[in-house]
Amino acid sequence: PEDSYNKSLLWVKEHIEFFNMVYEHIKAQEKALIENITPLENELKKRNLEKYMRKINNAK
């Protein structure tokens, strides 16, 4: 059991940078989506497509 634990711990330590990179990528994607929701909502209103705004609001 100790050997298995040490192998698992080593694997995690070797992949921490990858996990951090994925986390930062997800944060950047979230920021981009949040920044672009308002222009999308405005365009939907302009085109009389308010019914699709419910889907956007449910995703927030």
C-alpha positions as CSV (number, residue, x, y, z in Angstrom):
1,P,0.0,0.0,0.0
2,E,2.8,2.4,0.8
3,D,4.4,1.9,-2.7
4,S,1.0,2.5,-4.3
5,Y,0.6,5.7,-2.3
6,N,4.1,7.0,-3.2
7,K,3.5,6.3,-6.9
8,S,0.2,8.2,-6.8
9,L,1.7,11.1,-5.0
10,L,4.6,11.2,-7.5
11,W,2.1,11.2,-10.4
12,V,0.1,14.1,-8.8
13,K,3.3,16.1,-8.2
14,E,4.4,15.6,-11.8
15,H,1.1,16.8,-13.2
16,I,0.3,19.8,-10.9
17,E,1.5,22.2,-13.6
18,F,-0.8,20.6,-16.1
19,F,-3.8,20.9,-13.7
20,N,-3.0,24.5,-13.1
21,M,-2.8,25.2,-16.8
22,V,-6.2,23.6,-17.3
23,Y,-7.6,25.6,-14.4
24,E,-6.3,28.9,-15.9
25,H,-7.7,28.0,-19.3
26,I,-11.2,27.4,-17.8
27,K,-11.0,30.7,-15.9
28,A,-10.1,32.5,-19.2
29,Q,-13.0,30.8,-21.0
30,E,-15.4,31.8,-18.3
31,K,-14.3,35.4,-18.4
32,A,-14.6,35.5,-22.2
33,L,-18.1,34.1,-22.0
34,I,-19.3,36.5,-19.3
35,E,-17.9,39.5,-21.1
36,N,-19.7,38.5,-24.3
37,I,-23.1,37.7,-22.8
38,T,-24.3,41.4,-22.8
39,P,-23.6,42.0,-26.5
40,L,-25.3,38.7,-27.3
41,E,-28.4,39.7,-25.3
42,N,-28.5,43.1,-27.0
43,E,-28.3,41.5,-30.4
44,L,-31.1,39.1,-29.5
45,K,-33.3,42.0,-28.4
46,K,-32.6,43.9,-31.6
47,R,-33.7,40.9,-33.7
48,N,-36.8,40.2,-31.5
49,L,-35.4,36.9,-30.3
50,E,-36.0,37.4,-26.6
51,K,-37.2,33.8,-26.2
52,Y,-33.5,32.6,-26.6
53,M,-32.4,34.9,-23.7
54,R,-34.0,32.4,-21.3
55,K,-31.5,29.8,-22.3
56,I,-28.7,32.4,-21.7
57,N,-30.1,33.3,-18.3
58,N,-30.4,29.7,-17.3
59,A,-26.7,29.1,-18.1
60,K,-25.5,32.0,-15.9
